[in-house]
């Protein structure tokens, strides 16, 4: 189960460790500061594309794994 509140918290902590403001991170991925605030506060309303852009800007290693009854897909 994906814990979106933990993802938002991890983004916030990593952004701070990288000494980036919300505005600076927003500029890196092409969104407003308010969008970064929303992601950090409640990541459940964000697209996968935006999350991946945030993680790449934070230099994170991103892997997405989907398992269906007859198929396993790993992206990243």
Buried (B, 14 or more C-beta within 10 A) or exposed (E): EEEBEEBBBBBBEBBEEEEBEBEBBBBBBEBEBEBBBBBBEEBEEBEEEBBBBBBEBBEBEEEEEEEEEEEEEEEE
